Amino acid sequence: MAQDQGGALKRGAWLCFLDESGVSLRPPTRRTWAPKGQTPILRHRGHWKRASMAGICCYRPDGSRARLCFHSQPDSYNSQALIGVLRQLRRFLRGAPVTLVWDNLPAHHSRVMGAWLDSQRHWLQVEYLPGYAHDLDPVEGLWANLKEVELANLCRDTIAEVLDAAWQGIARVRQESTLLFSFLRYCGLNL
């Protein structure tokens, strides 16, 4: 990571970690309370309707700033959808150079993605996490935080309501930039 960090610093680039996750109408079950003797019951529709989310934790290599870019959609991510997410990232960071770190999802290595990435080298450099190294990805901390706060025990009738709760969580995290740095530290990484 230090080599990539140095490269990002020399280029004046943001160091960005991207990860995808999903939500459904089945709530993440967390601890709760109830009056003694009354077991809490979560009632949900049990449908497998899902939506996908992409989170991008963005850090200045000198540690001066952190930002959070977020995208959601009803379907799974494929190469074309991820290209749209990366275009959104470029607008979000106002065209600044980026060193992107992400996992080895097949859509990250497709021909379509490879051709597009080759055409974007003037602003985007991509590095891949080692296999099975989700513990090195700060965005995993974002997903854990959302599922522990806004999405915990959340029983809603539509996937749009679940995504609204996720967006509220994103707004909360954006207001507390120290959280973004804590996700990075939890991975054992520092700038």
C-alpha positions in Angstrom: 0.0 0.0 0.0 2.9 2.4 0.7 4.0 2.3 -2.9 0.6 3.2 -4.2 0.2 5.9 -1.5 3.5 7.5 -2.6 2.3 7.4 -6.2 -1.0 9.0 -5.3 0.9 11.7 -3.3 3.2 12.4 -6.2 0.3 12.6 -8.7 -1.8 14.8 -6.3 -4.4 12.0 -6.6 -7.1 10.9 -4.2 -6.7 7.4 -2.8 -10.1 5.7 -3.3 -11.3 2.3 -2.1 -14.4 1.0 -3.9 -16.6 -1.9 -2.8 -20.1 -3.2 -3.7 -22.7 -4.6 -1.3 -26.4 -5.4 -1.3 -29.5 -4.8 0.7 -32.8 -6.7 0.7 -36.1 -6.7 2.5 -34.6 -9.2 5.0 -33.2 -7.0 7.7 -29.8 -7.5 9.2 -30.7 -8.8 12.7 -29.0 -7.0 15.6 -29.4 -7.0 19.3 -32.5 -5.2 20.6 -34.5 -5.0 23.7 -38.0 -5.9 24.8 -39.8 -6.1 28.2 -38.7 -9.0 30.3 -40.4 -12.2 29.1 -41.4 -10.8 25.7 -39.2 -12.0 22.9 -38.8 -9.3 20.2 -40.1 -10.4 16.8 -39.1 -8.8 13.5 -41.9 -9.1 10.9 -40.8 -8.7 7.3 -42.1 -9.8 4.0 -39.3 -12.2 3.4 -39.1 -11.5 -0.3 -35.6 -11.6 -1.8 -36.0 -8.2 -3.5 -32.5 -6.7 -3.6 -30.7 -3.6 -4.5 -27.0 -3.0 -4.9 -24.8 -0.3 -3.4 -21.4 0.9 -4.3 -19.4 2.9 -1.7 -16.1 4.7 -2.4 -14.1 5.9 0.5 -11.8 8.7 -0.8 -8.7 10.0 1.0 -6.1 12.6 0.3 -2.8 10.8 0.7 -1.5 13.5 3.0 -4.5 12.7 5.4 -6.0 16.2 5.1 -9.4 15.2 3.8 -11.8 12.2 3.4 -14.9 12.0 1.3 -17.6 9.4 0.7 -19.1 8.7 -2.8 -22.1 6.5 -2.9 -24.2 4.9 -5.6 -27.2 2.6 -5.5 -29.3 0.8 -8.1 -32.0 -1.9 -8.2 -29.9 -4.5 -10.1 -26.5 -6.2 -9.6 -23.4 -4.4 -10.8 -21.9 -5.4 -14.1 -19.1 -3.7 -16.0 -21.3 -1.1 -17.6 -22.9 -0.1 -14.3 -19.5 0.1 -12.7 -18.2 2.4 -15.5 -21.2 4.6 -14.6 -20.1 4.6 -10.9 -16.5 5.6 -11.9 -17.8 8.4 -14.0 -19.8 9.6 -11.1 -16.7 9.4 -8.9 -14.8 11.6 -11.4 -17.6 14.2 -11.2 -17.7 13.9 -7.4 -14.0 14.6 -7.2 -14.2 17.4 -9.9 -11.9 15.6 -12.3 -9.0 15.2 -9.8 -6.6 12.3 -10.4 -7.5 9.0 -8.6 -5.7 5.9 -7.5 -8.5 3.4 -7.2 -8.1 0.3 -5.0 -10.7 -2.5 -5.4 -11.2 -6.2 -5.1 -11.1 -8.8 -7.9 -14.8 -9.0 -8.8 -15.1 -10.5 -12.3 -16.7 -7.2 -13.6 -13.5 -5.4 -12.5 -11.5 -7.6 -15.0 -13.9 -7.8 -18.0 -12.8 -6.8 -21.5 -15.3 -3.9 -21.4 -13.9 -2.6 -18.1 -10.3 -3.1 -19.2 -10.8 -1.2 -22.5 -12.6 1.6 -20.6 -9.9 1.8 -17.9 -7.2 1.9 -20.6 -8.9 5.0 -22.0 -9.0 6.7 -18.6 -5.3 6.5 -17.6 -5.0 10.3 -17.7 -6.9 10.5 -14.4 -7.4 7.0 -13.1 -4.9 4.4 -11.9 -6.2 1.1 -10.7 -4.7 -1.2 -8.1 -6.2 -4.5 -6.9 -6.5 -5.9 -3.4 -5.0 -9.4 -2.9 -7.5 -12.2 -3.0 -9.6 -12.7 0.1 -8.3 -9.5 1.6 -11.6 -7.8 2.5 -10.1 -6.9 5.8 -7.9 -4.4 3.9 -10.9 -2.5 2.5 -12.2 0.5 4.5 -15.5 0.3 2.7 -16.3 -2.9 4.6 -16.3 -0.7 7.7 -18.9 1.5 6.0 -21.1 -1.5 5.3 -20.8 -2.7 8.8 -21.6 0.7 10.2 -24.7 1.1 8.0 -26.0 -2.4 8.9 -25.4 -1.7 12.6 -27.2 1.7 12.7 -29.7 2.6 10.0 -30.4 -0.9 8.5 -30.3 -2.9 11.8 -33.6 -4.7 12.4 -35.2 -2.5 9.6 -38.4 -4.1 8.3 -39.8 -2.2 5.4 -42.3 -3.1 2.6 -40.3 -1.8 -0.3 -36.7 -1.9 -1.3 -36.9 1.9 -2.0 -37.6 2.4 1.7 -34.5 0.3 2.6 -32.4 2.4 0.2 -33.8 5.6 1.7 -32.5 4.4 5.1 -29.1 3.6 3.6 -28.9 7.1 2.1 -29.7 8.6 5.5 -26.8 6.6 6.9 -24.5 7.8 4.1 -25.5 11.4 5.0 -24.6 10.7 8.6 -21.2 9.3 7.7 -20.5 12.2 5.4 -21.1 14.6 8.2 -18.6 12.7 10.5 -15.4 12.5 8.4 -13.6 11.0 11.4 -15.6 7.9 10.7 -14.1 7.6 7.3 -10.6 7.8 8.8 -11.6 5.2 11.5 -12.6 2.8 8.7 -9.1 3.1 7.3 -7.4 2.7 10.7 -9.5 -0.4 11.5 -8.0 -2.0 8.4 -4.5 -1.3 9.8 -3.9 1.3 7.1 -2.8 4.9 7.6 -1.9 7.8 5.3 
